[in-house]
Amino acid sequence: MSFIIQALQQQVEHLDNEILNVLATLKDEHNEKDQQWIRTLISNTAQGTSDPVIEAGIIVNITIIDTIIAKLLKIESRTLAKAKALKDYISDIWQNNGGNIDQLNGRILTDD
């Protein structure tokens, strides 16, 4: 079993890297303020730090359903809000560059 799980994890990591490489080549048409906000969010998350502006933006975007989902998943609601913000941002970039979001999601879900 361990070998199968390890092989699947390697495939997912390869696919993730492939998608990240494609995303890095796409044009980001968000305004500079939004681009800086998302860069700071990613940087802070990677470094385990926080920024008052980022935290304020996250708090504003937390909904009741986010809180419920976070409790069910036993994660912080801020973590879920950050994930949603990144998902929306990536989806916008993908679509603004002529990408089909359903195909992107289908590829991620089926690992084709």
Secondary structure, 3 states (H helix, E strand, C coil): CHHHHHHHHHHHHHHHHHHHHHHHHCCCCCCHHHHHHHHHHHHHHHHCCCCHHHHHHHHHHCCHHHHHHHHHHCCCHHHHHHHHHHHHHHHHHHHHCCCCHHHHHHHHHHCC
